[in-house]
Amino acid sequence: MSTSVFLGRQPIFDRKRRTYAYELLYRNGTENLAFFRDPDDATRRVLEVAMLEWGFDRVVGDRYGFINAASGILHSGILEILPADRAVIELVQDMVFDGTVLDAIRGAHARGLRFALDDVSTTARPGFADVAPFISVVKVDLQAVGLDGLPSLVADVKALFPKALRLAQKVEEHSE
């Protein structure tokens, strides 16, 4: 069994190209790839490395750390070890916002954790209105929406998540 630990740390930049945060990602090895069957296990491994092996402060410094979470992580209790002042729980694209998920989000939010929506290409998703009060960041998927569809989506996101920071993701060129 390998004792090597791999963690992807992808910077999230502001529009002046300053590092705003880091997305912490599961990686299998030195290649920038991730293969996993269980997204909850991948997140547990990321948190194990970030919190126990290296330390959250060492991994993200004074920036925010975005951590992907499927519904199993929300119910696992592991979110309680995260520093509420700098951790952002990134809710995966296919999350179903049922009552138990909303209760878990509500409880973690009450403890000070922030939440982000990942890969948003439409606001017409079931449960978005219910989860809206707990969302601090909306990551808009530029590749899925395209530059032509962006103004309309941003207006919809502003209306549904008025207090949320809006981030463009999958931006490939400075001109975008």
LODREN-571505 format. One record per residue: z, x, y of N, C-alpha, C in turn; residue number from 1; residue in one letter. Coordinates in steps of 0.05 Angstrom, whole numbers. Layout:
    nzz    nxx    nyy   cazz   caxx   cayy    czz    cxx    cyy pos code
      Z      X      Y      Z      X      Y      Z      X      Y NUM    A
...
REM end
This chain:
    nzz    nxx    nyy   cazz   caxx   cayy    czz    cxx    cyy pos code
      0     17    -24      0      0      0      0     18     25   1    M
    -17     11     44    -19     27     68      5     21     87   2    S
     15     42    100     37     38    119     26     38    147   3    T
      0     40    150    -12     39    177    -10     11    189   4    S
     -6     11    215     -4    -14    229    -26    -15    250   5    V
    -40    -37    251    -62    -40    270    -57    -65    287   6    F
    -62    -62    312    -59    -84    331    -81    -82    352   7    L
    -96   -103    356   -115   -104    377   -102   -111    403   8    G
   -108    -97    424    -97   -103    451   -120   -105    470   9    R
   -129   -130    475   -152   -135    492   -143   -142    520  10    Q
   -151   -126    540   -143   -133    567   -156   -158    578  11    P
   -141   -172    594   -151   -196    608   -150   -188    638  12    I
   -173   -188    651   -175   -178    678   -175   -201    698  13    F
   -166   -196    723   -170   -215    744   -198   -209    757  14    D
   -205   -224    777   -232   -220    788   -236   -194    802  15    R
   -214   -179    808   -217   -153    820   -216   -131    799  16    K
   -218   -139    774   -217   -121    750   -191   -107    746  17    R
   -169   -119    755   -143   -109    750   -132   -123    725  18    R
   -117   -108    709   -106   -120    684    -85   -140    691  19    T
    -90   -165    683    -71   -187    687    -53   -190    662  20    Y
    -65   -186    639    -50   -191    614    -65   -176    591  21    A
    -53   -177    568    -66   -167    543    -64   -189    522  22    Y
    -86   -194    509    -86   -211    486    -80   -193    462  23    E
    -60   -200    446    -52   -185    423    -65   -197    399  24    L
    -80   -181    384    -97   -191    363    -92   -176    336  25    L
    -93   -191    315    -91   -180    288   -116   -164    281  26    Y
   -112   -140    270   -134   -124    261   -127   -112    233  27    R
   -148   -109    216   -144    -99    189   -144    -69    187  28    N
   -156    -56    206   -159    -27    204   -169    -16    230  29    G
   -180      8    229   -189     22    253   -215      9    265  30    T
   -229     -6    249   -252    -21    260   -242    -44    276  31    E
   -256    -53    295   -247    -75    312   -254   -102    298  32    N
   -242   -106    275   -248   -130    259   -222   -142    249  33    L
   -223   -168    244   -200   -182    232   -210   -201    210  34    A
   -199   -197    187   -204   -214    164   -177   -225    154  35    F
   -174   -251    154   -149   -262    144   -154   -290    135  36    F
   -139   -299    115   -141   -326    105   -122   -345    119  37    R
    -99   -335    127    -78   -351    139    -73   -342    167  38    D
    -81   -359    187    -77   -351    215    -47   -347    222  39    P
    -30   -363    209     -1   -359    214      9   -332    205  40    D
     -1   -323    182      7   -297    172     -4   -275    191  41    D
    -28   -278    201    -39   -258    220    -22   -257    245  42    A
    -13   -280    256      4   -280    279     31   -268    273  43    T
     42   -274    250     68   -261    243     65   -231    242  44    R
     43   -221    232     39   -192    231     36   -181    259  45    R
     22   -194    277     20   -185    304     48   -184    317  46    V
     64   -205    313     90   -205    325    109   -184    313  47    L
    105   -179    287    121   -159    274    116   -132    287  48    E
     91   -125    291     83   -100    304     92    -99    333  49    V
     86   -121    348     91   -121    376    121   -121    382  50    A
    136   -135    366    165   -138    372    182   -118    358  51    M
    177   -113    332    195    -97    316    186    -68    314  52    L
    160    -63    310    151    -35    306    150    -20    333  53    E
    137    -31    353    131    -17    377    147    -27    401  54    W
    154    -53    401    168    -65    424    148    -78    443  55    G
    154   -102    451    137   -117    468    132   -103    495  56    F
    153    -91    506    150    -76    532    130    -53    529  57    D
    131    -40    507    113    -17    503     84    -26    499  58    R
     80    -49    487     54    -59    481     41    -71    506  59    V
     55    -87    522     43   -100    545     52    -90    572  60    V
     73    -73    572     83    -63    598     94    -85    615  61    G
     86    -86    640     96   -107    658     76   -130    660  62    D
     58   -132    641     38   -153    641     46   -175    622  63    R
     31   -196    620     35   -218    601     22   -210    574  64    Y
     33   -220    553     22   -216    526     14   -243    515  65    G
    -12   -247    510    -22   -272    498    -22   -269    468  66    F
    -11   -288    454     -8   -288    425    -20   -313    414  67    I
    -40   -311    396    -52   -335    383    -32   -348    365  68    N
    -32   -375    365    -14   -390    348    -27   -415    338  69    A
    -28   -418    311    -35   -443    298    -10   -459    296  70    A
    -12   -484    286     11   -502    286     35   -491    269  71    S
     29   -477    248     51   -467    231     70   -448    246  72    G
     59   -432    264     75   -414    280     94   -429    298  73    I
     84   -452    309    100   -468    327    125   -478    314  74    L
    124   -483    287    146   -494    272    163   -473    258  75    H
    155   -448    260    168   -427    244    194   -416    255  76    S
    198   -420    281    222   -409    294    217   -381    305  77    G
    194   -369    298    189   -341    306    185   -338    336  78    I
    176   -360    349    172   -359    378    197   -353    394  79    L
    220   -358    381    246   -354    395    252   -325    401  80    E
    238   -306    387    243   -278    392    226   -267    415  81    I
    208   -283    425    190   -273    446    203   -274    473  82    L
    197   -254    490    207   -255    517    194   -277    534  83    P
    209   -297    541    197   -320    554    184   -313    581  84    A
    193   -292    594    182   -285    620    154   -272    619  85    D
    146   -263    594    120   -249    593    102   -257    570  86    R
    112   -274    552     96   -282    529     81   -308    536  87    A
     56   -309    528     40   -334    531     30   -341    503  88    V
     36   -365    494     28   -374    468      1   -387    471  89    I
    -19   -375    458    -46   -385    460    -52   -404    437  90    E
    -55   -429    443    -59   -450    423    -88   -449    414  91    L
    -92   -447    388   -119   -443    377   -137   -467    382  92    V
   -162   -462    382   -182   -482    389   -181   -507    372  93    Q
   -176   -505    347   -176   -528    329   -149   -541    325  94    D
   -130   -535    342   -103   -547    339   -104   -577    343  95    M
    -90   -591    326    -87   -620    328    -61   -625    342  96    V
    -61   -639    364    -37   -644    380    -23   -670    371  97    F
    -12   -669    347      2   -692    337     31   -691    347  98    D
     47   -710    339     75   -712    348     92   -688    342  99    G
     89   -676    318    106   -653    311     98   -629    327 100    T
     72   -625    331     62   -602    347     72   -606    376 101    V
     69   -629    387     78   -634    415    108   -630    418 102    L
    123   -638    398    152   -634    399    159   -604    399 103    D
    145   -588    382    149   -559    381    141   -546    408 104    A
    119   -555    419    110   -544    445    130   -551    467 105    I
    139   -576    467    158   -586    487    184   -569    485 106    R
    194   -564    461    219   -549    458    216   -520    467 107    G
    194   -507    459    189   -479    467    185   -477    497 108    A
    172   -497    509    167   -498    538    194   -500    552 109    H
    212   -516    541    238   -520    553    254   -494    553 110    A
    249   -476    533    262   -450    532    248   -430    550 111    R
    227   -438    564    213   -421    583    187   -409    574 112    G
    178   -414    550    153   -403    541    129   -416    555 113    L
    109   -401    559     84   -411    571     64   -415    549 114    R
     45   -434    554     24   -440    535     -3   -438    548 115    F
    -23   -429    532    -50   -428    540    -68   -443    520 116    A
    -89   -455    530   -110   -466    513   -132   -446    510 117    L
   -142   -442    486   -162   -422    480   -189   -435    476 118    D
   -211   -422    485   -238   -430    479   -245   -458    489 119    D
   -236   -465    513   -241   -492    523   -270   -494    533 120    V
   -285   -513    522   -312   -518    531   -316   -547    539 121    S
   -295   -563    536   -295   -591    544   -266   -600    547 122    T
   -260   -618    565   -233   -630    567   -231   -656    551 123    T
   -253   -664    539   -253   -689    524   -244   -684    495 124    A
   -220   -673    492   -209   -668    466   -185   -685    461 125    R
   -182   -697    438   -158   -713    433   -133   -696    436 126    P
   -113   -707    450    -88   -694    454    -86   -677    479 127    G
   -108   -671    492   -106   -654    516    -89   -667    538 128    F
    -91   -692    542    -75   -706    562    -45   -704    555 129    A
    -39   -705    530    -10   -704    521      1   -676    525 130    D
    -15   -656    520     -5   -628    521     -7   -617    550 131    V
    -22   -630    567    -27   -620    594     -2   -611    610 132    A
     20   -625    609     43   -617    625     55   -590    616 133    P
     48   -580    593     60   -556    582     41   -532    584 134    F
     17   -536    594     -3   -515    595     -2   -499    621 135    I
      0   -473    619      1   -455    642    -26   -441    647 136    S
    -42   -438    625    -67   -424    627    -88   -439    611 137    V
   -112   -442    622   -135   -453    607   -157   -432    607 138    V
   -164   -423    582   -185   -403    579   -211   -417    573 139    K
   -229   -416    593   -255   -429    592   -274   -411    578 140    V
   -288   -421    558   -308   -405    543   -335   -405    557 141    D
   -340   -384    572   -365   -382    588   -390   -383    570 142    L
   -389   -371    547   -413   -370    530   -419   -398    519 143    Q
   -399   -414    513   -404   -441    502   -413   -460    524 144    A
   -403   -456    548   -409   -475    570   -434   -467    586 145    V
   -437   -441    590   -460   -431    606   -454   -433    635 146    G
   -468   -417    651   -463   -416    680   -470   -443    693 147    L
   -490   -457    682   -497   -483    694   -476   -504    690 148    D
   -463   -504    667   -442   -524    661   -415   -517    671 149    G
   -411   -493    681   -385   -483    690   -373   -499    713 150    L
   -387   -505    734   -375   -520    756   -363   -547    748 151    P
   -377   -561    731   -368   -587    722   -343   -584    705 152    S
   -343   -564    686   -320   -560    669   -296   -551    685 153    L
   -299   -534    704   -277   -524    721   -265   -548    736 154    V
   -282   -566    747   -272   -589    761   -255   -607    742 155    A
   -265   -611    717   -250   -626    697   -224   -613    690 156    D
   -224   -587    687   -200   -572    680   -179   -574    703 157    V
   -189   -571    728   -171   -574    751   -158   -602    752 158    K
   -173   -622    745   -163   -650    746   -142   -654    724 159    A
   -147   -645    700   -129   -650    677   -106   -631    676 160    L
   -110   -606    685    -89   -585    685    -86   -573    713 161    F
    -77   -589    732    -77   -580    760    -61   -555    766 162    P
    -40   -550    750    -23   -527    756    -30   -502    739 163    K
    -49   -505    721    -56   -484    703    -75   -463    716 164    A
    -70   -438    709    -88   -417    716   -113   -420    699 165    L
   -136   -416    711   -161   -418    697   -173   -390    693 166    R
   -178   -383    667   -189   -357    660   -216   -362    647 167    L
   -235   -345    655   -261   -345    641   -260   -325    619 168    A
   -268   -333    595   -269   -314    573   -297   -312    562 169    Q
   -301   -290    548   -328   -283    538   -347   -278    560 170    K
   -337   -265    581   -354   -256    604   -365   -229    596 171    V
   -391   -226    595   -403   -202    585   -413   -184    608 172    E
   -420   -195    630   -432   -179    652   -416   -184    678 173    E
   -414   -164    695   -400   -167    721   -412   -189    737 174    H
   -438   -193    736   -451   -214    752   -441   -242    744 175    S
   -433   -245    718   -423   -271    709   -396   -277    722 176    E
REM end
